[in-house]
Amino acid sequence: MRDEHTDPAESALEIPAPLGRWVAVLTLWPVVDQHYHQLAARCFGDGLAMEWKAFALVVSRTGIAEPGPRPDTFVFRPEWAAALESELEGLGGGQAICTRLVEAWAEEPDLHLVDEITAWARGLSRWDLFERVWLLLGEQTTGLSRPTLEVFRDLPLEARYLHPILTWASGAAASLLAGTPRQESEAVLQRLMLDSAMLHADWSVREHSDEAVSAGTFRMIGERRLPSTRVGQSLEAAWRTKQEIDAFIDARSRQGRSPGRTPQAIFRAFSARLALFRHDPLGAVEEARWATILADWEPVAVIASGVDALARSLSSDDEPSGLRAAPAALDDGLGVRGLRGMGQVYALLARGNHAVRRLDRDALEDVLALVSAEESALAGVWSVRAALVAWQSALWGDPELGVSTLAAEVQRLSMLGREQDEPLGEALLARARVGLLTRAGAFGAATQVVEAMPAHLRLASRALVHVWAGQYAQAVRLADAGPYEDGLETTDRHRLALLRSGAALLDGSADDAMRRDALRELNRLLATSSFAHLALLPTAAREALLTACGPELDTADPRLGVLRERLAGLNDSRDGGARPLHLTERETVLLPLLATDESVPDIARRLHVSVNTVRKQVVTLREKFQADSRAELVRRARTYGALP
């Protein structure tokens, strides 16, 4: 061994025997540390390589290397470059060495070396390694260099075709490198749409089951975003592909060629999302359950849990178990560009939805601060966040301002995704508009929104408008039909029961049976903390219910105190616009006739009553609507929803 002060230039530069020729492999890295040493030694050291500390001491004492820029690192001295390059050629040359290193890394991955491995894998067209890197990262890309992200972004068609999950990786990397939130969203969507149309349309004829299911999944994801000629067409196309993949998996399983767990789990997780967008919470929960069972990659379990929590929060008054696992903030790395980040967005929005149910203003504000509109759009659920913001305005803010804010937000975000045209977005946004409009006293506009809703969603919202407009008899009649309405959600049945009791108490038609129903609903409301069902009623209806049921409620129940405290914190300054407009049966018949061009005498003849009788009823109606003329009476009646 050379003395540590020996000048290498004074003698032949030969690698000292204790090191071995394989030390030349380390020249592939400009700065060498323990990670590089371990990989090279494992691949070329033939089991004879020294441990890192001993190795570093030897290379330093022999003069081959000197301390590097960071502690516990070294760099080779320039005068040894020619000798070491010669040894590299003797080991097979740079490309052969890189191939062996990449394959050795794949057997025992070290994330510290990801940047170099991805660069070599790109040069070798080892797209299987790219897929493995992505799965190993678990989508956490915080430590990746910009050049590595650019490699993922610019993966060729061949790579994305053979390993379809690289479609997602490529879009996510492009999003990370984008300059603005809008560009971030568009980067992911453009990659998904492009590959869906160009690369993955042939998924069903691929030989390998894993590749076929993965390609079909990304075809399905992209189809939801592809241009369509009618409302909902893209979502329907994606769902048809989902059903075709179901059949494909079943057929391949019967042939003994079942796809692996990872592609099936990813498919189920995205199927759960599709079911959610179709406003099928039960289907979303079932698909998410299967994704969780199959998941052998942590991000899939996170997105499945998030979809499950959001679906349950939108369809049930019970607290979803997934809320307890909702993060305190979005992770770094890929954020909402990845499966984990999307799952976190869903879980947080579920928490926000539950906060609205509990009238927990602070918790809702925390969620809205954590998840921006752009992040929710990137996760495909901006309509959920927009609805939460609308309920925030309806319950604690200015409803009139909330109406205009919601309209502007929908217009802005619809450029990133047509969620307002899909069943989930359509239902959430319509209900939020009804809540805002009724509290603003715009009952006619609220009625128009209700009539445009899907048939199975109209009943509870229509009854709500009638209660706010003081049309208690109409509200009771609608609520009576609730238990027999097809397709009615469980939460809507409970809302109708509460609306029916409140309207009957204000109308004076409540009997003992109705009071028992009211007590049962209030106790259920307390048990589930679903305070919003009561908060959405006018103040008079709330007070009537609490007064009627007060003697039977458990005053020692702390939840009753929380309910009263949170009801007191609502913004009821606009509640005066919801004064009772109890119309008699005769007035209900007369009002539409007054909206025509018929004269009072003609109306009297039609109704078979005297002209004086009609005139007295007109005076009463004008008083109820605070109108100075027949024309103003008709206009105000339309505002209150008493006329179409």
Solvent accessible surface area in square Angstrom, and as a share of the most:
residue,aa,sasa,rsa
1,M,152,0.68
2,R,51,0.19
3,D,89,0.46
4,E,113,0.51
5,H,157,0.70
6,T,50,0.29
7,D,65,0.34
8,P,11,0.07
9,A,81,0.63
10,E,139,0.63
11,S,59,0.38
12,A,75,0.58
13,L,52,0.26
14,E,126,0.56
15,I,27,0.13
16,P,19,0.12
17,A,98,0.76
18,P,68,0.43
19,L,6,0.03
20,G,26,0.25
21,R,125,0.46
22,W,19,0.07
23,V,0,0.00
24,A,0,0.00
25,V,0,0.00
26,L,0,0.00
27,T,43,0.25
28,L,51,0.25
29,W,5,0.02
30,P,119,0.75
31,V,29,0.17
32,V,0,0.00
33,D,14,0.07
34,Q,77,0.34
35,H,66,0.30
36,Y,18,0.07
37,H,6,0.03
38,Q,89,0.39
39,L,4,0.02
40,A,0,0.00
41,A,13,0.10
42,R,96,0.35
43,C,19,0.12
44,F,15,0.06
45,G,3,0.03
46,D,124,0.64
47,G,78,0.75
48,L,155,0.77
49,A,35,0.27
50,M,53,0.24
51,E,141,0.63
52,W,12,0.04
53,K,162,0.69
54,A,45,0.35
55,F,0,0.00
56,A,25,0.19
57,L,90,0.45
58,V,18,0.10
59,V,1,0.00
60,S,54,0.35
61,R,118,0.43
62,T,2,0.01
63,G,9,0.09
64,I,0,0.00
65,A,1,0.01
66,E,63,0.28
67,P,111,0.70
68,G,19,0.18
69,P,98,0.62
70,R,121,0.44
71,P,127,0.80
72,D,89,0.46
73,T,15,0.09
74,F,10,0.04
75,V,33,0.19
76,F,34,0.14
77,R,77,0.28
78,P,112,0.70
79,E,77,0.34
80,W,0,0.00
81,A,48,0.37
82,A,79,0.61
83,A,23,0.18
84,L,1,0.00
85,E,106,0.48
86,S,73,0.47
87,E,44,0.20
88,L,19,0.10
89,E,126,0.56
90,G,51,0.49
91,L,43,0.22
92,G,49,0.47
93,G,10,0.10
94,G,33,0.32
95,Q,131,0.58
96,A,47,0.36
97,I,0,0.00
98,C,16,0.10
99,T,39,0.23
100,R,115,0.42
101,L,0,0.00
102,V,0,0.00
103,E,75,0.34
104,A,11,0.09
105,W,0,0.00
106,A,19,0.15
107,E,134,0.60
108,E,102,0.46
109,P,46,0.29
110,D,39,0.20
111,L,93,0.46
112,H,91,0.41
113,L,1,0.01
114,V,3,0.02
115,D,46,0.24
116,E,45,0.20
117,I,1,0.00
118,T,1,0.00
119,A,55,0.42
120,W,42,0.15
121,A,1,0.01
122,R,86,0.31
123,G,66,0.63
124,L,37,0.18
125,S,60,0.39
126,R,60,0.22
127,W,12,0.04
128,D,59,0.30
129,L,3,0.02
130,F,0,0.00
131,E,47,0.21
132,R,96,0.35
133,V,1,0.00
134,W,2,0.01
135,L,51,0.25
136,L,64,0.32
137,L,21,0.10
138,G,9,0.09
139,E,2,0.01
140,Q,62,0.28
141,T,6,0.03
142,T,102,0.59
143,G,75,0.72
144,L,20,0.10
145,S,40,0.26
146,R,141,0.52
147,P,85,0.54
148,T,5,0.03
149,L,20,0.10
150,E,55,0.24
151,V,31,0.18
152,F,0,0.00
153,R,76,0.28
154,D,73,0.38
155,L,2,0.01
156,P,45,0.29
157,L,83,0.42
158,E,94,0.42
159,A,0,0.00
160,R,9,0.03
161,Y,69,0.26
162,L,75,0.37
163,H,39,0.17
164,P,3,0.02
165,I,9,0.04
166,L,0,0.00
167,T,1,0.00
168,W,5,0.02
169,A,0,0.00
170,S,0,0.00
171,G,1,0.01
172,A,1,0.01
173,A,1,0.00
174,A,21,0.16
175,S,0,0.00
176,L,48,0.24
177,L,26,0.13
178,A,29,0.22
179,G,68,0.66
180,T,61,0.35
181,P,72,0.45
182,R,104,0.38
183,Q,90,0.40
184,E,41,0.19
185,S,2,0.01
186,E,57,0.26
187,A,17,0.13
188,V,6,0.04
189,L,22,0.11
190,Q,110,0.49
191,R,44,0.16
192,L,7,0.04
193,M,54,0.24
194,L,76,0.38
195,D,0,0.00
196,S,0,0.00
197,A,56,0.43
198,M,114,0.51
199,L,16,0.08
200,H,0,0.00
201,A,57,0.44
202,D,51,0.26
203,W,15,0.05
204,S,56,0.36
205,V,117,0.67
206,R,13,0.05
207,E,119,0.53
208,H,123,0.55
209,S,13,0.08
210,D,68,0.35
211,E,32,0.14
212,A,0,0.00
213,V,0,0.00
214,S,16,0.11
215,A,0,0.00
216,G,0,0.00
217,T,0,0.00
218,F,2,0.01
219,R,51,0.19
220,M,0,0.00
221,I,14,0.07
222,G,0,0.00
223,E,16,0.07
224,R,20,0.07
225,R,40,0.15
226,L,43,0.21
227,P,127,0.80
228,S,55,0.36
229,T,132,0.77
230,R,129,0.47
231,V,101,0.58
232,G,20,0.19
233,Q,57,0.25
234,S,17,0.11
235,L,9,0.04
236,E,74,0.33
237,A,22,0.17
238,A,0,0.00
239,W,38,0.13
240,R,125,0.45
241,T,8,0.05
242,K,11,0.05
243,Q,96,0.43
244,E,94,0.42
245,I,0,0.00
246,D,39,0.20
247,A,63,0.49
248,F,24,0.10
249,I,13,0.07
250,D,69,0.35
251,A,47,0.36
252,R,26,0.09
253,S,51,0.33
254,R,194,0.71
255,Q,109,0.48
256,G,68,0.66
257,R,92,0.33
258,S,62,0.40
259,P,6,0.04
260,G,29,0.28
261,R,126,0.46
262,T,31,0.18
263,P,17,0.10
264,Q,24,0.11
265,A,1,0.00
266,I,10,0.05
267,F,0,0.00
268,R,41,0.15
269,A,0,0.00
270,F,1,0.01
271,S,0,0.00
272,A,0,0.00
273,R,15,0.05
274,L,7,0.04
275,A,0,0.00
276,L,3,0.01
277,F,3,0.01
278,R,87,0.32
279,H,33,0.15
280,D,49,0.25
281,P,24,0.15
282,L,146,0.73
283,G,19,0.19
284,A,0,0.00
285,V,23,0.13
286,E,78,0.35
287,E,18,0.08
288,A,1,0.01
289,R,114,0.41
290,W,110,0.39
291,A,0,0.00
292,T,72,0.42
293,I,90,0.46
294,L,33,0.16
295,A,19,0.15
296,D,82,0.43
297,W,21,0.07
298,E,93,0.42
299,P,0,0.00
300,V,0,0.00
301,A,36,0.28
302,V,37,0.21
303,I,0,0.00
304,A,0,0.00
305,S,47,0.30
306,G,1,0.01
307,V,0,0.00
308,D,23,0.12
309,A,0,0.00
310,L,0,0.00
311,A,0,0.00
312,R,98,0.36
313,S,0,0.00
314,L,20,0.10
315,S,27,0.17
316,S,34,0.22
317,D,9,0.04
318,D,89,0.46
319,E,91,0.41
320,P,4,0.03
321,S,69,0.44
322,G,10,0.10
323,L,12,0.06
324,R,174,0.64
325,A,82,0.63
326,A,12,0.09
327,P,28,0.17
328,A,89,0.69
329,A,51,0.40
330,L,34,0.17
331,D,55,0.28
332,D,110,0.57
333,G,16,0.15
334,L,4,0.02
335,G,14,0.13
336,V,6,0.04
337,R,31,0.11
338,G,1,0.01
339,L,4,0.02
340,R,30,0.11
341,G,3,0.03
342,M,7,0.03
343,G,1,0.01
344,Q,15,0.07
345,V,0,0.00
346,Y,0,0.00
347,A,9,0.07
348,L,0,0.00
349,L,0,0.00
350,A,0,0.00
351,R,66,0.24
352,G,0,0.00
353,N,20,0.10
354,H,7,0.03
355,A,0,0.00
356,V,12,0.07
357,R,27,0.10
358,R,53,0.20
359,L,5,0.02
360,D,28,0.15
361,R,108,0.39
362,D,100,0.52
363,A,20,0.16
364,L,0,0.00
365,E,69,0.31
366,D,88,0.46
367,V,1,0.00
368,L,19,0.09
369,A,90,0.69
370,L,55,0.27
371,V,0,0.00
372,S,41,0.27
373,A,9,0.07
374,E,41,0.18
375,E,53,0.24
376,S,0,0.00
377,A,3,0.03
378,L,11,0.05
379,A,0,0.00
380,G,1,0.01
381,V,1,0.00
382,W,1,0.00
383,S,1,0.01
384,V,3,0.02
385,R,34,0.12
386,A,4,0.03
387,A,4,0.03
388,L,3,0.01
389,V,39,0.23
390,A,3,0.02
391,W,39,0.14
392,Q,42,0.19
393,S,23,0.15
394,A,1,0.00
395,L,0,0.00
396,W,21,0.07
397,G,27,0.26
398,D,69,0.36
399,P,2,0.01
400,E,91,0.41
401,L,115,0.57
402,G,3,0.03
403,V,50,0.29
404,S,64,0.41
405,T,63,0.37
406,L,7,0.03
407,A,58,0.45
408,A,60,0.46
409,E,39,0.18
410,V,14,0.08
411,Q,138,0.61
412,R,112,0.41
413,L,3,0.01
414,S,12,0.08
415,M,135,0.60
416,L,11,0.06
417,G,7,0.07
418,R,139,0.51
419,E,4,0.02
420,Q,35,0.15
421,D,37,0.19
422,E,16,0.07
423,P,52,0.33
424,L,4,0.02
425,G,1,0.01
426,E,65,0.29
427,A,0,0.00
428,L,25,0.12
429,L,1,0.01
430,A,8,0.06
431,R,38,0.14
432,A,0,0.00
433,R,76,0.28
434,V,2,0.01
435,G,1,0.01
436,L,0,0.00
437,L,19,0.09
438,T,1,0.01
439,R,7,0.02
440,A,14,0.11
441,G,14,0.14
442,A,27,0.21
443,F,0,0.00
444,G,11,0.11
445,A,41,0.32
446,A,0,0.00
447,T,33,0.19
448,Q,132,0.59
449,V,29,0.17
450,V,1,0.00
451,E,80,0.36
452,A,79,0.61
453,M,3,0.01
454,P,40,0.25
455,A,65,0.50
456,H,69,0.31
457,L,2,0.01
458,R,69,0.25
459,L,11,0.05
460,A,0,0.00
461,S,1,0.01
462,R,64,0.23
463,A,0,0.00
464,L,6,0.03
465,V,6,0.03
466,H,33,0.15
467,V,1,0.01
468,W,2,0.01
469,A,0,0.00
470,G,0,0.00
471,Q,3,0.01
472,Y,8,0.03
473,A,26,0.20
474,Q,30,0.13
475,A,0,0.00
476,V,20,0.12
477,R,131,0.48
478,L,33,0.16
479,A,4,0.03
480,D,61,0.31
481,A,44,0.34
482,G,1,0.01
483,P,88,0.55
484,Y,182,0.69
485,E,57,0.26
486,D,128,0.66
487,G,56,0.54
488,L,12,0.06
489,E,32,0.14
490,T,85,0.49
491,T,7,0.04
492,D,1,0.01
493,R,87,0.32
494,H,45,0.20
495,R,32,0.12
496,L,4,0.02
497,A,25,0.20
498,L,4,0.02
499,L,6,0.03
500,R,57,0.21
501,S,1,0.01
502,G,0,0.00
503,A,0,0.00
504,A,0,0.00
505,L,34,0.17
506,L,52,0.26
507,D,35,0.18
508,G,68,0.66
509,S,62,0.40
510,A,17,0.13
511,D,76,0.39
512,D,97,0.50
513,A,47,0.36
514,M,18,0.08
515,R,100,0.37
516,R,150,0.55
517,D,34,0.18
518,A,1,0.00
519,L,40,0.20
520,R,135,0.49
521,E,10,0.04
522,L,1,0.01
523,N,68,0.35
524,R,49,0.18
525,L,1,0.00
526,L,7,0.03
527,A,64,0.50
528,T,29,0.17
529,S,25,0.16
530,S,0,0.00
531,F,3,0.01
532,A,10,0.08
533,H,18,0.08
534,L,0,0.00
535,A,0,0.00
536,L,20,0.10
537,L,2,0.01
538,P,6,0.04
539,T,39,0.23
540,A,47,0.37
541,A,0,0.00
542,R,10,0.04
543,E,102,0.46
544,A,23,0.18
545,L,0,0.00
546,L,17,0.09
547,T,104,0.60
548,A,34,0.26
549,C,4,0.02
550,G,20,0.20
551,P,116,0.73
552,E,120,0.54
553,L,10,0.05
554,D,89,0.46
555,T,116,0.67
556,A,87,0.67
557,D,23,0.12
558,P,104,0.66
559,R,98,0.36
560,L,10,0.05
561,G,42,0.41
562,V,53,0.30
563,L,1,0.00
564,R,114,0.41
565,E,128,0.57
566,R,68,0.25
567,L,15,0.07
568,A,87,0.68
569,G,47,0.45
570,L,15,0.07
571,N,45,0.23
572,D,44,0.23
573,S,90,0.58
574,R,88,0.32
575,D,23,0.12
576,G,60,0.57
577,G,27,0.26
578,A,9,0.07
579,R,63,0.23
580,P,84,0.53
581,L,0,0.00
582,H,84,0.38
583,L,11,0.06
584,T,67,0.39
585,E,118,0.53
586,R,145,0.53
587,E,9,0.04
588,T,53,0.31
589,V,81,0.47
590,L,0,0.00
591,L,2,0.01
592,P,62,0.39
593,L,27,0.13
594,L,2,0.01
595,A,35,0.27
596,T,63,0.36
597,D,154,0.80
598,E,45,0.20
599,S,49,0.31
600,V,31,0.18
601,P,51,0.32
602,D,54,0.28
603,I,0,0.00
604,A,3,0.02
605,R,158,0.58
606,R,137,0.50
607,L,47,0.24
608,H,169,0.75
609,V,42,0.24
610,S,63,0.41
611,V,46,0.27
612,N,97,0.50
613,T,42,0.24
614,V,0,0.00
615,R,128,0.47
616,K,141,0.60
617,Q,29,0.13
618,V,16,0.09
619,V,79,0.45
620,T,51,0.30
621,L,0,0.00
622,R,84,0.31
623,E,123,0.55
624,K,54,0.23
625,F,0,0.00
626,Q,115,0.51
627,A,7,0.05
628,D,119,0.61
629,S,48,0.31
630,R,70,0.26
631,A,77,0.60
632,E,39,0.17
633,L,0,0.00
634,V,14,0.08
635,R,135,0.49
636,R,68,0.25
637,A,0,0.00
638,R,111,0.40
639,T,54,0.31
640,Y,12,0.05
641,G,11,0.11
642,A,25,0.19
643,L,8,0.04
644,P,143,0.90
